[in-house]
Amino acid sequence: MLGVCALLLLGSGSGCSDDEPPAKAPSGGGGKAGRGGSGGIKPPPFDAGGDEEDEDAGPGGAGSSGGPGDPLAIECESFPAEPFGETTIGDFSNAVADPTDFVVTRKVASWDGGCDTPTVMIVLSDGTCPEGGGHELAFFLDANGIMEGTVGVGMNVILPEGPGIGGVRVRYTRPSDLEPAGTWGSCTSADGLFSVMTDDRELDVNDLDNIQAMFQLTLTPCDGSAPGVQNVKGSLNVDMRRSLDDVCK
């Protein structure tokens, strides 16, 4: 039933309206990250009302109790472009059906944030490992939410970010050579579903293996200059190489 609901949801998605003026925002992605890093996308803070992250304070920022560091080389994989398979339950492709110019050829499944706010990070992008080409879609799953059962197998609602809201957060970046360009995400008025499918009945941060999901999102500008919303529809299939115990012993 879960897979059927997700497929019904994803069957009706559409891209950006042709009536909307293209955004002229600067690119937020494509930066370098060592050891098979995730490119330019950085996770939004769990508490949007808190202090900004101190980039010089280590992987977890100011006040962090340490963290996983950059993704490992084995956590980044390049592959030929796959067709989006919305009718394949249990063996999803890493592909985006909308926007149609987003061709996924790289995936990263790793961790981000300090051990006080551990975060499962899943990135789909163009290009190849380690850096990718800068056209990126990133999901950030609150590990504390997974442990508490507020993030897990089934349909996870994408909520606008704000103080005290963890859950599943999103960043989608289109580099400056694309039209429109800019960064969208789970910002004000954003919504959508991130439907997780696994062979297990629940996610376990200390026994993570394969994560598959289908998603249909309506994302809002996150860089303050790109007008309009961005619709994103697709699926992912990643293997986690490290558990929370591995990165935060």
KEKE-277161 format. One record per residue (C-alpha): residue number from 1; x, y, z. Coordinates in Angstrom, 1 decimal. Layout:
<rs>
   k     xx     yy     zz
 NUM      X      Y      Z
...
</rs>
This chain:
<rs>
   k     xx     yy     zz
   1    0.0    0.0    0.0
   2    2.9    2.4    0.8
   3    4.5    1.9   -2.6
   4    1.1    2.4   -4.3
   5    0.5    5.6   -2.5
   6    3.9    7.0   -3.4
   7    3.4    6.1   -7.0
   8    0.0    7.8   -7.2
   9    1.6   10.8   -5.6
  10    4.5   10.9   -8.1
  11    2.4   10.3  -11.2
  12    1.0   13.9  -11.2
  13    4.1   16.0  -10.7
  14    5.1   18.8  -13.1
  15    8.0   21.1  -13.6
  16    8.3   24.9  -13.2
  17    5.6   26.7  -15.0
  18    6.5   28.3  -18.3
  19    4.6   31.4  -17.2
  20    7.0   32.1  -14.4
  21    9.9   34.4  -15.2
  22   13.3   32.6  -14.9
  23   15.3   33.3  -11.8
  24   18.6   35.0  -12.0
  25   20.1   33.9   -8.7
  26   23.8   33.2   -8.2
  27   24.8   29.6   -8.0
  28   25.1   28.0   -4.6
  29   26.8   24.8   -5.6
  30   29.7   23.2   -7.3
  31   32.3   24.0   -4.6
  32   35.1   21.5   -3.8
  33   34.9   19.0   -1.0
  34   37.7   16.5   -0.3
  35   37.6   12.7   -0.2
  36   34.5   12.3   -2.3
  37   32.7   15.3   -0.9
  38   29.2   16.5   -1.6
  39   30.1   19.5   -3.7
  40   28.9   23.0   -2.8
  41   25.6   22.1   -0.9
  42   25.8   22.5    2.9
  43   23.1   21.4    5.2
  44   20.7   24.1    6.6
  45   20.8   24.4   10.4
  46   18.3   22.3   12.3
  47   17.3   25.4   14.3
  48   16.8   28.2   11.8
  49   16.5   30.6   14.7
  50   19.9   29.8   16.2
  51   23.4   31.1   15.6
  52   25.0   30.7   12.2
  53   27.5   27.9   11.9
  54   31.1   28.8   12.5
  55   33.0   27.4    9.5
  56   36.2   27.4   11.5
  57   34.9   25.4   14.3
  58   35.3   22.0   12.7
  59   32.8   19.7   10.9
  60   30.0   20.4   13.4
  61   30.4   24.1   13.7
  62   30.5   26.1   17.0
  63   29.5   24.1   20.0
  64   29.8   20.8   18.2
  65   30.9   17.6   19.9
  66   32.7   16.5   16.7
  67   31.3   14.7   13.7
  68   32.0   12.6   10.6
  69   34.1   15.1    8.6
  70   34.0   15.1    4.8
  71   32.4   12.2    3.1
  72   34.7    9.2    2.4
  73   35.6    8.2   -1.1
  74   33.6    5.0   -0.8
  75   30.5    7.1    0.0
  76   30.5    8.7   -3.4
  77   29.6    6.8   -6.6
  78   29.5    7.8  -10.3
  79   27.3    5.9  -12.7
  80   25.7    6.3  -16.2
  81   22.4    8.2  -16.2
  82   19.4    6.1  -15.3
  83   15.8    6.5  -16.5
  84   13.3    7.5  -13.8
  85   11.4    4.4  -12.9
  86    8.3    5.4  -11.0
  87    6.7    2.0  -11.5
  88    9.6    0.0  -10.1
  89    8.8   -0.8   -6.4
  90   11.8   -2.0   -4.3
  91   14.5   -1.2   -6.8
  92   14.3    2.5   -7.5
  93   16.7    4.4   -9.8
  94   18.7    7.4   -9.0
  95   17.0    9.8  -11.3
  96   15.0   13.0  -11.5
  97   12.0   13.3  -13.8
  98   11.4   17.0  -13.1
  99   13.2   19.3  -13.9
 100   14.0   17.5  -17.2
 101   17.4   19.1  -17.5
 102   18.7   17.5  -14.3
 103   20.6   14.4  -15.3
 104   21.9   12.5  -12.3
 105   25.2   10.7  -12.7
 106   26.6   10.9   -9.1
 107   25.3   10.1   -5.6
 108   26.7   10.6   -2.1
 109   25.3    8.9    1.0
 110   27.1   10.1    4.1
 111   26.8   12.1    7.3
 112   27.1   15.8    8.1
 113   26.8   18.0   11.2
 114   28.3   17.5   14.6
 115   27.5   14.6   16.9
 116   25.2   16.9   18.8
 117   23.0   17.3   15.7
 118   23.9   14.2   13.5
 119   22.5   14.3   10.0
 120   22.1   11.7    7.3
 121   23.1   13.4    4.0
 122   22.0   12.1    0.6
 123   23.1   14.0   -2.5
 124   22.2   13.4   -6.2
 125   24.1   15.5   -8.7
 126   25.5   15.7  -12.3
 127   29.2   15.2  -13.0
 128   31.4   12.6  -11.4
 129   33.1   11.9   -8.1
 130   34.5   13.4   -6.1
 131   33.1   16.9   -6.8
 132   30.3   16.6   -9.2
 133   29.2   19.3  -11.7
 134   27.3   21.6   -9.3
 135   23.7   20.7  -10.3
 136   22.7   19.1   -7.0
 137   19.8   17.9   -4.9
 138   20.5   17.2   -1.3
 139   18.4   15.7    1.5
 140   19.3   16.0    5.2
 141   17.6   13.6    7.5
 142   17.7   14.4   11.2
 143   19.2   11.4   13.0
 144   17.5   12.3   16.2
 145   14.2   12.4   14.4
 146   15.0    8.9   13.0
 147   15.6    7.6   16.6
 148   12.5    9.3   17.9
 149   10.3    7.9   15.0
 150    9.4   11.3   13.5
 151   11.5   10.5   10.4
 152   11.3    7.0    9.0
 153    9.9    4.5    6.5
 154    6.7    5.8    4.8
 155    5.7    9.3    3.8
 156    7.7   12.1    5.4
 157    6.2   15.5    4.9
 158    8.6   18.3    4.0
 159    8.0   21.2    6.3
 160    9.2   24.8    6.1
 161   12.3   25.2    8.3
 162   12.1   27.0   11.6
 163   13.1   26.9   15.2
 164   12.8   23.4   16.6
 165   12.0   21.8   13.3
 166   14.2   18.9   12.3
 167   12.7   16.2   10.0
 168   13.8   16.1    6.4
 169   15.3   19.2    4.9
 170   16.2   19.9    1.3
 171   18.5   22.0   -0.8
 172   18.4   22.1   -4.6
 173   21.0   24.1   -6.5
 174   21.1   25.0  -10.2
 175   24.5   26.5  -11.2
 176   25.0   29.8  -13.0
 177   25.1   28.2  -16.4
 178   21.5   27.0  -16.2
 179   18.3   28.9  -16.6
 180   17.0   29.5  -14.0
 181   19.9   29.5  -11.6
 182   19.8   29.6   -7.8
 183   19.2   27.7   -4.6
 184   15.8   26.4   -3.6
 185   14.8   24.2   -0.6
 186   12.6   23.5    2.4
 187   12.3   27.2    3.1
 188    9.2   29.4    3.7
 189    6.0   27.8    2.3
 190    7.9   24.8    0.9
 191    6.1   21.4    0.9
 192    6.2   18.0   -0.5
 193    6.7   14.3    0.4
 194    9.9   12.2    0.8
 195    8.6    8.6    0.8
 196   11.1    6.2    2.2
 197   11.0    2.5    1.2
 198   13.3   -0.2    2.7
 199   13.1   -3.9    3.4
 200   13.0   -3.1    7.1
 201   10.0   -1.8    9.0
 202   12.0    1.1   10.3
 203   15.2    3.1    9.9
 204   17.9    2.4   12.4
 205   20.8    5.0   12.6
 206   23.1    2.3   14.0
 207   22.2   -0.3   11.4
 208   21.7    1.8    8.2
 209   22.1   -0.1    5.0
 210   20.1    0.7    1.8
 211   17.8    3.7    1.7
 212   15.3    4.0   -1.2
 213   12.9    6.9   -1.6
 214   10.6    8.6   -4.0
 215   10.0   12.4   -3.7
 216    7.8   15.1   -5.0
 217    8.7   18.6   -3.8
 218    7.7   22.2   -4.2
 219   10.7   24.2   -3.1
 220   11.0   27.9   -2.4
 221   14.0   30.2   -3.0
 222   16.6   30.0   -0.3
 223   19.1   32.6   -1.6
 224   16.7   35.5   -1.4
 225   16.9   36.5   -5.0
 226   15.4   33.7   -7.1
 227   11.6   34.3   -7.7
 228    9.1   31.6   -8.0
 229    9.1   28.0   -6.8
 230   10.9   24.9   -8.1
 231    9.2   21.5   -8.5
 232   11.4   18.5   -8.1
 233   10.3   14.9   -8.7
 234   12.4   11.7   -8.7
 235   13.7    8.7   -6.8
 236   16.9    7.6   -5.1
 237   18.6    4.4   -4.1
 238   21.7    4.7   -1.9
 239   23.8    2.5    0.3
 240   25.0    3.9    3.6
 241   28.7    2.9    4.4
 242   28.8    4.2    8.0
 243   26.4    4.1   10.9
 244   26.0    6.7   13.6
 245   28.1    4.6   15.8
 246   30.9    4.7   13.2
 247   31.0    8.5   13.0
 248   30.2    9.4   16.6
 249   31.8    6.8   18.8
</rs>
